[in-house]
Amino acid sequence: MENRPIIKIKRDKMDVIIEAVTILALLITFLYPAFYYSYLPENIPAHFNFSGEVDRYDHKSWVWLLPIISLVLNTALYFLNKKPHLFNYVDKITAENAEENYRSSIKIMRFTGLVISILFLIITYQTIRLGLSGAKKTPVWSEYLIYFLLFILTFGTLSYV
């Protein structure tokens, strides 16, 4: 790897908003199971197929795995964003283009963290909802919302490239 400039990229207003919404989603992803944990049956849905049908059950303590994974992923992205000079880039990074490239890559990573936190919030919500109701399939709206978020993540970040 060539010697890339190491510069600090200041957050703009949109960065602060995305981080705040990400933290809020993470917080809700932990609070929701905390509130409903004692009401959950011993076994809750632990895996869904592509049709949104439950295809595996596990102990209710499994519900904590989702918030923890979301927190770990977002923490990793947070710390990675502090070292954009280590990312892979298509173009050669120079002193002239470093700030623009770093800013774009940081925004993509920050946006990815937001989408991850919302996806895990939806899955946590559905897991608890299905566990409490005994239903065997997620509602169609949640499937479409997840597909929409994945679409946004995939194609929405192109505006930063």
Residue, then its C-alpha position, 0 to 999 in steps of 0.5 A: m500500500e502506498n503512503r496515503p495521507i492521514i487526515k481527519i474528516k469532520r462530520d457534517k450535519m447528515d453524518v450526525i443525524i445518521e449516527a444518532v438514528t443508528i444509536l437510537a435503533l441500537l438502543i431500541t434493539f436492546l430495550y425491546p427484548a429487555f421489556y418483553y423477555s419475561y413474557l416470551p415462551e421458553n422457545i422462540p423463532a430463531h431462523f426464518n426462510f426466504s418466505g418469512e416462515v419460521d424454520r428453527y426455534d431456540h431458547k429465548s435467550w437467543v433474542w440477545l444475540l441479534p442486538i449484540i451482533s448489531l452492536v459489534l458490527n456497528t462498533a467495528l464500522y465506527f472504529l474503521n471510519k477513523k482510519p479511512h486511509l486503510f480502506n480499498y479505493v479504485d483510484k490512487i489516493t493522493a493529497e489532492n483527492a484524499e479528503e473527497n475519497y475518505r469522506s465518501s467512503i466514511k459516509i458509505m460505512r456510516f450508512t451501512g451501519l444505519v441499515i444494519s442497525i435497522l435490519f437487526l431492529i426489524i428482525t428482533y421485533q419480528t422474533i419477539r412478536l412471533g414468539l409472543s403470538g405463536a405465529k409461524k410467519t412474518p408479515v409481508w410488510s416486514e419482508y418488503l421493508i427488509y428487501f427495500l433496505l437492502f436495495i437502498l444499501t446496495f444502490g443508495t451508496l452509489s451516490y457517494v461513489 
